[in-house]
Amino acid sequence: MVKVQNLVKEYPAFRLDNVSFSLESGKITGFIGRNGAGKTTTIKSMLNLVHPDSGEIYYFGKPLKGNESEIKGRIGYSTGTVNWYPRKKIRDIVATEKLFYKNWDEEAYRKYLSLFKLDESKTPLELSEGMKVKCNLLLALSHKAELLILDEPTSGLDPFSRDELLDVFTSLKNQGVSVFFSTHIISDIEKCADDIIYISEGRIAAAMPKNEFMSSFSNEGESLEETFLRLERGVRNG
Amino acid sequence: MVNLLKKEIKLSSSVLSFLFIAFGLMFFIPGYPVLCGAFFVTLGIFQSFQYAREANDIVFSALLPIAKTDVVKGKFLFSCFIELCSFAVMAAATAVRMTLLADAKPYVNNAMMNANLFALGCALVIFGLFNLIFLNGFFKTAYKFGKPFVTHIIVTFVFIFICEALHHIPPLKAVNSFGSENIGLQLILLAAGALCSIILTAVAYKSACKRFEKTDL
């Protein structure tokens, strides 16, 4: 469904180093790494917000370059919280946004609006950080996307909302939607991910099914969280 | 294309961009450099860019299911839309001044540049310069607009000064024709201004697309 090949992006103090992985359809993939590991840069490159120095990105067998509008219409994405048009009503933002989606799903929009308990007549400025995340997710979920790319969707959510959201992911997966989400909250991965992509210092350290990851990297009796902490400590200590 | 313009108008624009269209009426003011009206229209468009930057509009637009270059197209469409609206106001004011008010004393004794078809052509060149200097300059970073706007101010006022000075050079007196005098020449100068504006805008758009494709958001 998605193939990222040899993605390179060089910043003065950071390098995204030959990042390659693929995402399979109908699966939930957790993209994990500590702050500054390169998760957001990778996701932004996948959405063409960041211009990579080199590398290729394919969606549904087509390169992103040259097929951007078609591909973006088939995927849903959320890059953290809603931080645009702080004084416009959500209703007005949505009314304009849906003009661009041929497959806008009003029924799904209403369903998630009610599930997330969002008030359309509020402005982003009036929303809490958690509600802003939900507002962004609402937009990503309302146009029959075949794939969701979400950058830290659970950050800022309370434990109940996080749990609800992870259930939404599972229910979407059952409907055939693939989910790719970055997080540094390991319990989110533990709860619902099928596959894990682990990025450390700009390099993909592992990309495999969760069970395989645990059998390859976890010591006996060790939880996923403990495994990641041990691996990261190893990286830091050289 | 229509949706891009709708989005710009509904979400990304400042009301001042629309109010400043009325500066096109400065073409009625005698004894005043009428081309300043065109500059004030571009100042109105600048207000929308300020608002859009505060509202994080560029990232929102880039995340829509459109190509990244369509974000540039949206901004150019909006700017050209405002420019054309104000051009219509200027053209109407010029038409009234050239016909119904052709004998009005303040216009007959006007010491400054007359509002005629040449002036309209010059206004179009100012819009083209704005698109080339400001819009193209903005998309270098999609964030910084101070330097492009200050450059636009300097270039535009030098251009206005030159336009105002032209008719004081005896062989070029005809550019300041009043009413329907030298209408053939006036029409040619208007067409030349329009062509110049189109070329400047096309060059600006192509360059801005190239720049924005490489910009990290």
Boltz contact constraints between the chains, C-beta under 6 A:
constraints:
  - contact:
      token1: [A, 48]
      token2: [B, 68]
      max_distance: 6.0
  - contact:
      token1: [A, 49]
      token2: [B, 62]
      max_distance: 6.0
  - contact:
      token1: [A, 49]
      token2: [B, 217]
      max_distance: 6.0
  - contact:
      token1: [A, 50]
      token2: [B, 216]
      max_distance: 6.0
  - contact:
      token1: [A, 51]
      token2: [B, 214]
      max_distance: 6.0
  - contact:
      token1: [A, 51]
      token2: [B, 216]
      max_distance: 6.0
  - contact:
      token1: [A, 68]
      token2: [B, 67]
      max_distance: 6.0
  - contact:
      token1: [A, 69]
      token2: [B, 65]
      max_distance: 6.0
  - contact:
      token1: [A, 69]
      token2: [B, 66]
      max_distance: 6.0
  - contact:
      token1: [A, 69]
      token2: [B, 67]
      max_distance: 6.0
  - contact:
      token1: [A, 72]
      token2: [B, 65]
      max_distance: 6.0
  - contact:
      token1: [A, 73]
      token2: [B, 65]
      max_distance: 6.0
  - contact:
      token1: [A, 83]
      token2: [B, 56]
      max_distance: 6.0
  - contact:
      token1: [A, 84]
      token2: [B, 55]
      max_distance: 6.0
  - contact:
      token1: [A, 84]
      token2: [B, 56]
      max_distance: 6.0
  - contact:
      token1: [A, 84]
      token2: [B, 60]
      max_distance: 6.0
  - contact:
      token1: [A, 85]
      token2: [B, 11]
      max_distance: 6.0
  - contact:
      token1: [A, 85]
      token2: [B, 55]
      max_distance: 6.0
  - contact:
      token1: [A, 96]
      token2: [B, 7]
      max_distance: 6.0
  - contact:
      token1: [A, 96]
      token2: [B, 10]
      max_distance: 6.0
  - contact:
      token1: [A, 96]
      token2: [B, 11]
      max_distance: 6.0
  - contact:
      token1: [A, 99]
      token2: [B, 3]
      max_distance: 6.0
  - contact:
      token1: [A, 100]
      token2: [B, 3]
      max_distance: 6.0
  - contact:
      token1: [A, 100]
      token2: [B, 64]
      max_distance: 6.0
  - contact:
      token1: [A, 100]
      token2: [B, 65]
      max_distance: 6.0
